[in-house]
Amino acid sequence: MASILQSLERTILAGFALLVAIIIVTGAVSGQFIRADFAWFTFVMRWLHVLSGVMWIGLLWYFNFVQIPTVPKIEPAEHRAAVTKFIAPKALFWFRYGALATVVTGGLLAWMNGYLFQALALQSGHVAIGLGMWMALVMAFNVWFIIWPNQKIALGIVDGTAEEKAKAGRMAMLTSRFNTLFSIGMLYLMVAQQNAGL
């Protein structure tokens, strides 16, 4: 087991193997085996959407609850480079593509269920999910077009003066905090449409 868990790739493969076992066992116990029909593909898309969303919002909250408040406290200051040069760029990669995957799978899910345009137009019966989708789109825009360009400057991936780095870091932080603020209501709206009938 330790040899599996010491490798991220092997851990992920083992996770999918466990998923297959879960599907087989639950199918055997319930007597309802997978039928590769439209409902099953819609379910898989919902699962991919949730999986992507966990990656995106999980990293958003990691940045805001852990990294942003902790890095300035690291002493001596030169040790902060371990985060800014190695951890943050990698986390920002998964953060960006988690956001992209969440938006794409969410759009596909809404299209597959036949309410994409009604939700985006905030039509009756689709207001909660529509508001959640618009909030997610604003957040994804922020990730790709405000947070990431500013983080590239702040982290030294793109050249900038000390003043430009400080300004870019502050803009990235404030936008990330805005996304954290939005994420609370957005997650409520995503769940409310299906479970509360809003």
C-alpha positions as CSV (number, residue, x, y, z in Angstrom):
1,M,0.0,0.0,0.0
2,A,2.8,2.4,0.9
3,S,4.3,2.0,-2.6
4,I,1.0,3.1,-4.1
5,L,0.5,6.0,-1.8
6,Q,4.1,7.3,-2.4
7,S,3.2,8.1,-6.0
8,L,0.5,10.5,-6.9
9,E,0.0,8.8,-10.3
10,R,-0.4,5.3,-8.6
11,T,-2.7,6.8,-6.0
12,I,-5.0,8.2,-8.7
13,L,-4.9,5.0,-10.6
14,A,-5.7,3.1,-7.4
15,G,-8.5,5.6,-6.8
16,F,-10.1,4.8,-10.1
17,A,-9.6,1.0,-9.5
18,L,-11.4,1.5,-6.2
19,L,-14.2,3.4,-8.1
20,V,-14.6,0.5,-10.5
21,A,-14.9,-1.9,-7.5
22,I,-17.4,0.4,-5.9
23,I,-19.5,0.5,-9.0
24,I,-19.4,-3.3,-9.4
25,V,-20.3,-3.9,-5.7
26,T,-23.1,-1.4,-5.6
27,G,-24.5,-2.7,-8.8
28,A,-24.4,-6.3,-7.5
29,V,-26.0,-5.3,-4.2
30,S,-28.7,-3.1,-5.7
31,G,-29.3,-5.2,-8.8
32,Q,-28.9,-2.0,-10.9
33,F,-25.9,-2.3,-13.1
34,I,-24.6,0.5,-15.3
35,R,-26.5,1.0,-18.5
36,A,-24.6,3.2,-20.9
37,D,-27.6,5.3,-21.7
38,F,-28.2,9.1,-21.7
39,A,-29.0,9.2,-17.9
40,W,-25.7,7.4,-17.1
41,F,-23.7,9.8,-19.3
42,T,-25.4,12.7,-17.6
43,F,-24.6,11.3,-14.2
44,V,-20.9,10.9,-15.2
45,M,-20.8,14.5,-16.4
46,R,-22.3,15.6,-13.0
47,W,-19.6,13.5,-11.2
48,L,-16.8,15.1,-13.4
49,H,-18.3,18.5,-12.7
50,V,-18.2,17.9,-8.9
51,L,-14.7,16.4,-9.1
52,S,-13.5,19.5,-11.0
53,G,-15.2,21.9,-8.7
54,V,-13.6,20.2,-5.7
55,M,-10.2,20.8,-7.3
56,W,-11.0,24.4,-8.1
57,I,-12.7,25.6,-4.9
58,G,-10.5,23.4,-2.8
59,L,-7.4,25.2,-4.1
60,L,-9.2,28.6,-3.9
61,W,-9.8,28.0,-0.2
62,Y,-6.3,26.6,0.3
63,F,-4.9,29.9,-1.0
64,N,-7.1,32.0,1.1
65,F,-7.2,30.0,4.3
66,V,-3.7,28.7,4.3
67,Q,-1.1,30.1,1.9
68,I,-2.0,33.9,1.9
69,P,-2.1,34.2,5.7
70,T,0.8,31.9,6.4
71,V,3.6,32.8,3.8
72,P,4.2,36.3,5.3
73,K,4.9,34.7,8.7
74,I,7.6,32.3,7.4
75,E,10.9,33.3,8.9
76,P,13.6,33.7,7.8
77,A,12.0,35.4,4.8
78,E,14.2,33.5,2.3
79,H,12.4,30.3,3.1
80,R,9.2,31.8,1.5
81,A,10.8,31.0,-1.9
82,A,9.9,27.3,-1.3
83,V,6.3,28.4,-1.6
84,T,6.5,31.1,-4.2
85,K,8.9,29.3,-6.5
86,F,7.7,25.8,-6.3
87,I,4.4,25.2,-4.5
88,A,2.4,28.3,-5.7
89,P,3.1,27.9,-9.5
90,K,2.1,24.2,-9.3
91,A,-1.0,24.9,-7.3
92,L,-2.0,27.8,-9.6
93,F,-1.7,25.3,-12.6
94,W,-4.3,23.0,-11.0
95,F,-6.3,26.0,-9.9
96,R,-6.7,27.4,-13.4
97,Y,-7.4,24.1,-15.1
98,G,-9.8,23.0,-12.2
99,A,-11.7,26.2,-13.0
100,L,-11.7,25.5,-16.7
101,A,-12.8,21.9,-16.2
102,T,-15.6,23.0,-13.8
103,V,-17.0,25.5,-16.2
104,V,-16.8,23.2,-19.2
105,T,-18.3,20.2,-17.4
106,G,-21.0,22.4,-15.9
107,G,-21.9,23.8,-19.3
108,L,-22.1,20.4,-20.8
109,L,-24.2,19.1,-17.9
110,A,-26.6,22.0,-18.3
111,W,-26.8,21.4,-22.1
112,M,-27.3,17.6,-21.6
113,N,-30.1,18.3,-19.2
114,G,-31.7,20.8,-21.6
115,Y,-31.5,23.9,-19.4
116,L,-28.3,25.7,-20.5
117,F,-29.9,28.7,-22.2
118,Q,-32.8,28.9,-19.8
119,A,-30.4,29.0,-16.8
120,L,-28.2,31.6,-18.5
121,A,-31.3,33.7,-19.2
122,L,-32.4,33.3,-15.6
123,Q,-35.8,32.0,-16.7
124,S,-38.3,30.9,-14.2
125,G,-37.5,27.5,-12.7
126,H,-33.8,27.9,-13.5
127,V,-33.0,31.1,-11.5
128,A,-30.8,29.5,-8.8
129,I,-28.7,27.4,-11.1
130,G,-28.5,30.3,-13.6
131,L,-27.2,32.7,-10.9
132,G,-24.8,30.1,-9.7
133,M,-23.6,29.6,-13.3
134,W,-23.1,33.4,-13.8
135,M,-21.2,33.6,-10.5
136,A,-19.0,30.7,-11.5
137,L,-18.3,32.3,-14.9
138,V,-17.3,35.6,-13.2
139,M,-15.0,33.6,-10.9
140,A,-13.4,31.7,-13.8
141,F,-12.9,34.9,-15.7
142,N,-11.1,36.3,-12.6
143,V,-8.9,33.2,-12.3
144,W,-7.7,33.3,-15.9
145,F,-7.7,37.1,-16.6
146,I,-6.9,38.7,-13.3
147,I,-5.5,36.3,-10.8
148,W,-3.2,34.3,-13.1
149,P,-1.6,37.3,-15.0
150,N,-1.0,39.1,-11.7
151,Q,0.4,36.0,-10.0
152,K,2.9,35.6,-12.9
153,I,4.3,39.0,-12.0
154,A,4.1,38.6,-8.3
155,L,5.8,35.2,-8.4
156,G,8.5,36.4,-10.8
157,I,7.4,34.1,-13.6
158,V,7.1,37.3,-15.7
159,D,9.6,40.1,-15.1
160,G,8.5,43.0,-13.0
161,T,9.9,45.6,-10.6
162,A,9.5,45.2,-6.9
163,E,6.7,47.8,-7.0
164,E,5.0,46.0,-9.9
165,K,5.3,42.6,-8.0
166,A,3.8,44.1,-4.8
167,K,0.9,45.7,-6.8
168,A,0.3,42.5,-8.8
169,G,0.4,40.4,-5.6
170,R,-2.2,42.6,-3.9
171,M,-4.5,42.5,-7.0
172,A,-4.2,38.7,-7.2
173,M,-5.0,38.4,-3.5
174,L,-8.0,40.8,-3.5
175,T,-9.4,39.0,-6.6
176,S,-8.9,35.7,-4.9
177,R,-10.7,37.0,-1.8
178,F,-13.5,38.2,-4.1
179,N,-13.8,34.7,-5.5
180,T,-13.8,33.2,-2.0
181,L,-16.7,35.6,-1.1
182,F,-18.5,34.5,-4.3
183,S,-17.9,30.8,-3.8
184,I,-20.1,30.6,-0.7
185,G,-23.2,31.8,-2.5
186,M,-22.3,30.1,-5.7
187,L,-22.0,26.7,-4.0
188,Y,-25.3,27.3,-2.3
189,L,-27.1,28.1,-5.6
190,M,-25.6,25.0,-7.3
191,V,-26.9,22.8,-4.6
192,A,-30.2,24.7,-4.1
193,Q,-31.5,24.2,-7.6
194,Q,-31.4,20.4,-7.4
195,N,-32.2,19.9,-3.7
196,A,-34.3,22.8,-2.6
197,G,-36.2,23.4,-5.9
198,L,-35.3,27.1,-6.1
